[in-house]
Amino acid sequence: MSPSLKAQAIRGVIWGFLDRIGQQGISFVITMILARLLAPAQFGLVGMLTIFMEVAGAFVDSGFSAALIQKKEVKDIDICSAFYVNVLTSLAAMGLLYVGAPWVAAFYHQPILTSLLHVLSLKLVIGSLACVHSALLWRRIDFKTQLKMGLVATPLSGALGIVMALQGFGVWSLVTQYLTATFLRSAFLWIVIPWRPRLVFSLASVREMFGFGSRLLASGLLNTFFEDLYLVVIGRLFSATSLGLYNGARRIQTLATTNTTTVVTHVAFPVFSRMQDDPLRLKRSLRKAMTLLALIHFPVMMGLALVAQPLVNVLLSPKWAAAAPWLQLLCLVGATYPHQALLLNLLKAKGRSDLFFNLEVFKKILTVLAIVITYRWGVVGLLWGQITLSALGYYINSYYVVRLVHYSLKEQLADLAPYAGVSALMGLGVYLVQLVSWPGATVQLLAQVLLGIALYATLSYVFGLPALLEAVHDVRDKLRSYTLSPVRS
């Protein structure tokens, strides 16, 4: 990786991490407050609509954002064409959701879902107006700007949701929060990105980008549908309360999993795309990204699983206590999720959206089989099915990567094993803490978290984990460059 690209990637990771931590941290605090004001069943009602909104959102983008990022050179007519396709597609998707809302409500036996989906569908059109603006930020690996926007949009929309919940609006406070967040983010993107659409359109440009993006669209639709399929199954076969508890546990898990994944993959995709014709550089960069992910993600998942019970009681209140065992299982599900996403990003960067799509189709067939087999054992059975799928998914995602950059599965596991081992040792220490009698859940949680951080940092240094040593070296070089830089008069 060239020094300039490496520096850009490092800045992207740092600002991306701050962006996710800032936005998601604020968002989670807001969710904690709302969880105390609202019932799990009210969260479950919104959860029932998640799959329809997510699938429609993937359809609106149509893979054009990824195509704009992956292209070596992007012309203004490409951006304008993608913009108009996004807007027209969003209007069509909103119309379909509006018409289909009564059938959705009938499927779940929840009449209120009709009006909820009618209002939520506006989110698609609002978001489509800023799809290409967001893609331009990703292309520039500019997460600093996204951080600034998030630190304004997230608390403002959350504050409005909390006020409405206090006034007794119930589930509508959640709907308002989501719509307001999308509107503010789109508005800020238009303010900070100088690009404006012109009255130009190229069908040839659309065809070119759609040729690449269509398979990603199909893959995204499949991934979104099947990722949220568990929400449909739980909401239909069990209850809104069960779905609310499951969604609450999943939200805590994804707070860690999605943050790590989003930061690294959003940086990795444009970086990998710039070196797509150099397999040796790609392999080196992939190995560094894999070990960096392991350094951060493995201890987080291990620690989260071990503090699940006091964490749920302290953050969400005891009425959500039944979600804690499900959270522990979800941590096993998410243990390798960021690494799987990273491997798929390499396929996209190489322009192999065909392989990306084929892999996703095969994994979704396995998902259906897992649900059919495990649903009879309730939510716990479904979660064990997800754990099995996660392990298989990692192996499947690595299959073509092995062929493209000659990074074998054996090499991957050898690179990741030290981080898993140190995380396990840290987990043993955190587990022993809960055997001691503590005056309350909050004290126990703090003790486990502080011990876990200190123990993992110490063990990582003692065992000399390469990703940690390289990160420390990069930080020292950066600080040295600031220290030695000449002072301007």
C-alpha positions in Angstrom: 0.0 0.0 0.0 1.4 3.4 -1.0 2.2 5.8 1.9 -0.5 8.2 0.8 -3.1 5.5 0.5 -2.1 4.0 3.8 -2.4 7.4 5.5 -5.8 7.9 3.9 -6.9 4.4 5.0 -5.7 5.1 8.6 -7.5 8.4 8.7 -10.6 6.7 7.4 -10.5 4.0 10.1 -10.0 6.6 12.8 -12.7 8.9 11.7 -15.0 6.1 10.7 -14.5 4.6 14.2 -15.3 7.9 15.9 -18.3 8.3 13.6 -19.8 5.0 14.4 -19.0 5.2 18.2 -20.3 8.8 18.3 -23.5 8.1 16.4 -24.2 4.6 17.8 -23.2 5.7 21.3 -25.8 8.5 21.2 -28.3 6.3 19.5 -27.9 3.6 22.1 -28.4 6.0 25.0 -31.6 7.2 23.3 -32.7 3.6 22.9 -32.0 2.9 26.6 -34.3 5.8 27.5 -37.0 4.8 25.1 -36.7 1.1 26.3 -37.7 2.4 29.8 -40.5 4.5 28.5 -42.0 2.0 26.0 -42.8 -1.7 26.2 -40.9 -4.5 24.3 -44.1 -5.1 22.3 -44.0 -1.6 20.8 -40.4 -2.2 19.7 -41.7 -5.4 18.3 -44.3 -3.7 16.1 -41.6 -1.6 14.4 -39.4 -4.8 14.1 -42.2 -6.5 12.1 -41.8 -3.8 9.4 -38.0 -3.9 9.4 -37.7 -6.5 6.6 -40.0 -4.5 4.3 -38.2 -1.2 4.9 -34.7 -2.8 4.6 -35.5 -4.7 1.4 -37.1 -1.6 -0.2 -34.1 0.5 0.9 -31.7 -2.0 -0.8 -33.9 -1.9 -3.9 -33.8 1.9 -4.0 -30.0 2.1 -4.0 -29.9 -0.7 -6.7 -26.1 -1.1 -6.3 -25.3 2.3 -7.8 -23.5 3.5 -4.6 -21.1 0.6 -4.8 -20.6 1.1 -8.5 -19.7 4.8 -8.0 -17.2 3.8 -5.4 -15.7 0.9 -7.4 -15.2 2.8 -10.7 -11.7 4.1 -11.2 -13.0 7.3 -12.8 -16.4 8.8 -12.2 -17.9 11.4 -14.5 -20.6 13.9 -13.5 -23.1 12.3 -15.9 -22.6 9.0 -14.0 -23.5 10.6 -10.7 -26.5 12.4 -12.2 -27.8 9.2 -13.8 -27.5 7.3 -10.5 -29.3 10.1 -8.7 -32.3 10.1 -10.9 -32.6 6.3 -10.9 -32.4 6.3 -7.1 -35.2 8.9 -6.8 -37.5 7.2 -9.3 -36.9 3.8 -7.7 -37.7 5.2 -4.3 -41.1 6.6 -5.5 -42.0 3.2 -6.9 -40.9 1.4 -3.7 -42.9 3.8 -1.6 -46.0 3.2 -3.7 -45.7 -0.6 -3.4 -45.3 -0.4 0.4 -48.3 1.9 0.6 -50.5 -0.4 -1.4 -49.3 -3.5 0.3 -49.5 -2.2 3.9 -52.9 -3.8 4.6 -51.6 -7.2 3.6 -48.6 -6.8 5.9 -51.0 -5.9 8.8 -53.2 -8.9 8.0 -50.1 -11.3 7.9 -49.1 -10.3 11.5 -52.6 -9.8 12.8 -51.7 -6.2 13.8 -54.0 -3.6 12.2 -51.9 -0.7 13.4 -49.1 -1.8 11.0 -51.0 -0.4 8.0 -50.7 3.2 9.1 -47.2 2.7 10.5 -46.0 1.4 7.2 -47.7 4.2 5.3 -45.7 6.8 7.2 -42.5 4.9 7.4 -42.4 4.5 3.6 -41.7 8.2 3.3 -38.2 7.4 4.6 -37.3 5.8 1.3 -37.8 8.9 -0.8 -36.1 11.2 1.8 -33.1 8.9 1.9 -32.9 8.5 -1.9 -32.2 12.2 -2.3 -28.8 11.8 -0.7 -27.7 8.3 -1.8 -25.1 9.6 -4.3 -23.9 12.3 -1.9 -23.2 9.5 0.7 -21.4 7.4 -2.0 -19.2 10.4 -2.8 -18.2 10.7 0.8 -17.3 7.0 0.9 -15.3 7.2 -2.3 -13.2 10.0 -0.7 -12.9 7.9 2.5 -14.3 11.0 4.3 -15.7 9.9 7.6 -14.9 13.1 9.4 -17.8 14.8 7.7 -20.1 12.0 8.4 -19.1 12.2 12.1 -20.1 15.9 12.2 -23.5 15.2 10.6 -24.2 12.2 12.9 -23.4 14.2 16.0 -26.2 16.6 15.1 -28.8 14.4 13.4 -28.8 11.5 15.9 -29.4 13.5 19.1 -32.0 15.8 17.5 -34.1 13.0 16.1 -33.6 11.0 19.4 -34.7 13.9 21.5 -37.9 14.3 19.5 -38.6 10.6 19.9 -38.1 10.8 23.7 -40.4 13.8 24.0 -43.1 12.0 22.0 -42.7 8.9 24.2 -43.1 11.0 27.3 -46.3 12.5 25.8 -47.8 9.1 25.4 -47.4 8.6 21.6 -46.1 5.1 22.1 -44.8 3.3 18.9 -45.3 6.6 16.9 -42.4 8.1 18.8 -40.1 5.4 17.2 -41.5 6.1 13.8 -40.9 9.8 14.1 -37.4 9.3 15.4 -36.5 7.2 12.3 -38.0 9.7 9.8 -36.4 12.7 11.4 -33.0 11.1 11.5 -33.2 10.3 7.8 -34.4 13.8 6.9 -31.6 15.5 8.9 -28.9 13.3 7.5 -30.1 13.9 3.9 -30.3 17.6 4.5 -26.8 17.8 6.0 -25.4 15.8 3.1 -26.8 18.4 0.6 -25.3 21.2 2.7 -21.7 19.7 3.0 -21.4 18.1 -0.5 -21.3 20.7 -3.2 -22.4 18.4 -6.0 -25.9 19.2 -7.4 -27.8 17.2 -10.0 -27.9 18.6 -13.6 -30.5 17.8 -16.2 -28.4 15.1 -17.9 -28.9 11.4 -18.1 -27.0 8.6 -19.8 -28.7 5.2 -20.3 -25.3 3.8 -21.3 -23.8 5.0 -18.0 -26.8 3.4 -16.1 -26.3 0.1 -18.0 -22.6 0.1 -17.2 -23.1 0.7 -13.5 -26.1 -1.6 -13.2 -24.0 -4.3 -14.9 -21.8 -4.2 -11.8 -24.4 -3.1 -9.3 -27.2 -5.4 -10.3 -25.6 -8.5 -8.8 -24.8 -6.5 -5.7 -28.4 -5.4 -5.6 -29.6 -8.9 -5.9 -27.1 -10.0 -3.3 -28.1 -7.1 -1.0 -31.8 -7.9 -1.4 -31.1 -11.5 -0.6 -28.9 -10.7 2.4 -31.3 -8.1 3.8 -34.3 -10.3 3.3 -32.8 -13.3 4.9 -31.0 -11.4 7.7 -34.4 -10.0 8.7 -36.3 -13.2 7.9 -35.9 -14.2 11.5 -37.8 -11.1 12.5 -40.7 -12.3 10.3 -40.6 -15.8 11.7 -40.5 -14.7 15.3 -43.1 -12.0 14.8 -45.5 -14.4 13.0 -45.0 -17.6 15.0 -44.5 -16.2 18.5 -45.5 -12.7 19.7 -44.7 -9.0 19.4 -43.1 -9.2 22.9 -40.8 -12.0 21.8 -39.8 -10.1 18.7 -39.2 -6.9 20.8 -36.9 -8.9 23.2 -35.1 -10.5 20.3 -34.7 -7.2 18.5 -33.4 -5.6 21.7 -30.8 -8.3 22.1 -29.8 -8.0 18.5 -29.5 -4.2 18.7 -27.0 -4.5 21.5 -25.0 -7.1 19.6 -25.1 -5.2 16.4 -24.0 -2.1 18.2 -20.6 -3.8 18.5 -20.7 -6.0 15.4 -22.0 -3.4 12.9 -19.8 -0.6 14.2 -16.6 -2.7 13.7 -17.8 -4.1 10.4 -19.0 -0.7 8.9 -15.8 1.2 9.8 -13.4 -1.4 8.4 -15.4 -2.4 5.3 -16.3 1.1 4.3 -12.6 1.9 4.3 -11.5 -1.4 2.9 -13.8 -1.3 -0.2 -12.4 1.9 -1.8 -8.8 1.0 -0.7 -9.1 -2.5 -2.1 -10.6 -1.1 -5.3 -7.6 1.1 -5.9 -5.3 -1.9 -5.7 -7.6 -4.3 -7.5 -5.0 -5.2 -10.2 -2.2 -6.1 -7.7 -3.1 -9.4 -5.9 0.1 -9.3 -3.8 -0.8 -5.9 -2.3 -4.4 -7.0 -1.9 -3.3 -10.0 0.2 -1.1 -8.0 2.4 -3.8 -5.4 3.0 -6.4 -8.1 3.6 -4.2 -9.8 6.2 -3.7 -6.6 8.0 -7.4 -5.8 8.0 -8.3 -9.3 9.2 -5.9 -9.2 12.2 -7.0 -5.6 13.1 -10.6 -6.8 13.1 -9.7 -9.7 15.3 -7.8 -7.5 17.7 -10.9 -5.4 18.3 -13.8 -7.6 17.6 -13.0 -10.9 19.3 -12.6 -9.5 22.8 -15.7 -7.3 22.4 -17.9 -10.3 21.5 -16.4 -12.5 24.2 -16.8 -9.7 26.9 -20.4 -8.9 25.7 -21.5 -12.5 26.0 -20.1 -12.7 29.6 -21.7 -9.5 30.9 -25.0 -9.9 29.0 -27.2 -10.4 32.1 -26.1 -7.4 34.2 -25.7 -5.3 31.0 -29.4 -5.8 30.0 -30.6 -5.2 33.5 -28.6 -2.0 33.9 -29.1 -0.5 30.4 -32.6 -1.6 29.4 -34.2 -2.3 32.8 -35.2 -5.7 34.3 -38.3 -6.0 32.1 -35.9 -6.9 29.3 -34.1 -9.5 31.4 -35.3 -12.4 29.2 -33.3 -11.0 26.3 -29.9 -11.7 28.0 -29.5 -15.4 27.1 -30.4 -14.6 23.5 -27.8 -11.8 23.5 -25.2 -14.4 24.6 -26.0 -16.6 21.6 -26.1 -13.7 19.2 -22.5 -12.9 20.3 -21.5 -16.3 18.9 -23.4 -15.6 15.7 -21.5 -12.3 15.3 -18.1 -13.5 16.2 -16.9 -13.8 12.5 -19.4 -11.4 10.9 -16.9 -8.5 10.2 -14.4 -10.9 8.7 -17.0 -12.4 6.4 -18.0 -8.9 5.3 -14.3 -8.0 4.7 -13.8 -11.1 2.5 -16.9 -10.1 0.4 -15.6 -6.6 0.0 -12.5 -8.0 -1.7 -14.7 -9.7 -4.2 -16.6 -6.5 -4.9 -13.3 -4.6 -5.2 -12.1 -7.1 -7.8 -15.3 -6.5 -9.8 -16.5 -10.1 -9.2 -20.1 -9.2 -8.3 -21.0 -12.5 -10.0 -19.1 -14.5 -7.5 -20.5 -12.3 -4.7 -24.1 -13.1 -5.9 -23.5 -16.8 -6.2 -22.1 -17.1 -2.7 -25.1 -15.1 -1.3 -27.6 -17.4 -3.1 -26.0 -20.5 -1.7 -25.9 -19.2 1.9 -29.6 -18.1 1.7 -30.6 -21.6 0.7 -28.8 -22.8 3.9 -30.7 -20.2 5.9 -34.1 -21.5 4.8 -33.0 -25.0 5.7 -31.8 -23.9 9.1 -35.1 -22.1 9.9 -37.2 -25.0 8.7 -35.2 -27.4 11.0 -34.8 -25.2 14.1 -38.1 -23.1 14.5 -39.8 -25.9 16.4 -37.4 -25.3 19.4 -38.4 -21.6 19.6 -36.2 -18.6 19.5 -33.2 -20.5 21.1 -33.4 -23.1 18.4 -33.4 -20.4 15.7 -30.3 -18.8 17.3 -28.4 -22.1 17.4 -29.2 -22.4 13.7 -27.7 -18.9 13.1 -24.5 -19.9 14.9 -24.1 -22.9 12.6 -24.8 -20.7 9.6 -22.2 -18.2 10.7 -19.4 -20.9 10.9 -20.4 -22.2 7.5 -20.7 -18.7 6.1 -17.1 -17.9 6.9 -15.8 -21.0 5.1 -18.0 -20.3 2.1 -16.9 -16.6 1.9 -13.3 -17.5 2.0 -13.5 -20.1 -0.9 -13.1 -17.7 -3.8 -10.9 -15.3 -1.9 -8.4 -18.2 -1.6 -8.3 -18.4 -5.4 -8.2 -14.6 -6.1 -5.3 -13.6 -3.7 -4.0 -17.0 -2.6 -4.8 -16.4 1.1 -5.7 -19.9 2.2 -8.1 -20.8 4.9 -5.3 -22.3 6.9 -3.4 -19.1 6.7 -6.4 -17.1 7.8 -7.1 -19.3 10.8 -3.4 -19.2 11.8 -3.5 -15.4 11.6 -6.7 -15.2 13.7 -5.9 -17.9 16.3 -3.7 -15.8 18.6 -6.4 -13.1 19.0 -9.0 -15.8 19.7 -6.7 -17.3 22.3 -6.0 -14.1 24.1 -9.7 -13.2 24.1 -10.6 -16.6 25.6 -8.1 -16.0 28.4 -9.6 -12.6 29.0 -13.0 -14.1 29.0 -12.0 -16.6 31.7 -11.0 -13.7 34.0 -14.3 -11.9 33.3 -16.2 -15.0 34.1 -14.5 -15.5 37.4 -15.6 -12.0 38.5 -19.3 -12.9 38.4 -18.7 -15.7 40.9 -18.0 -13.1 43.5 -20.9 -11.6 45.4 -21.5 -8.0 44.3 -23.8 -5.4 45.9 -25.7 -4.8 42.6 -25.7 -5.4 38.9 -24.1 -2.0 38.1 -21.1 -2.6 40.3 -20.7 -6.1 38.9 -20.9 -4.8 35.3 -18.3 -2.1 36.0 -15.9 -4.6 37.6 -16.2 -7.1 34.7 -15.7 -4.4 32.0 -12.7 -2.8 33.7 -11.1 -6.1 34.4 -11.7 -7.3 30.9 -10.2 -4.2 29.3 -7.1 -4.3 31.6 -6.6 -8.0 31.2 -6.9 -8.0 27.4 -4.6 -5.0 27.0 -2.0 -6.7 29.2 -2.2 -10.1 27.6 -2.1 -8.6 24.1 1.1 -6.8 25.0 2.7 -9.8 26.7 1.9 -12.2 23.8 3.0 -9.5 21.3 -0.1 -9.6 19.0 1.1 -8.2 15.7 -1.9 -6.0 15.0 -1.4 -4.3 18.3 2.3 -3.8 17.8 1.7 -2.3 14.3 -1.0 0.0 15.6 1.3 1.3 18.3 4.1 1.7 15.8 1.8 3.7 13.5 0.6 5.9 16.4 4.2 6.6 17.4 5.2 7.5 13.9 2.2 9.9 13.7 3.1 11.6 17.0 6.7 11.8 15.9 5.8 13.5 12.7 3.8 16.1 14.6 6.7 16.6 17.0 9.4 16.9 14.3 7.3 19.0 11.9 8.7 22.6 11.6 6.8 25.4 13.4 5.4 28.0 11.0 5.9 31.6 12.0 
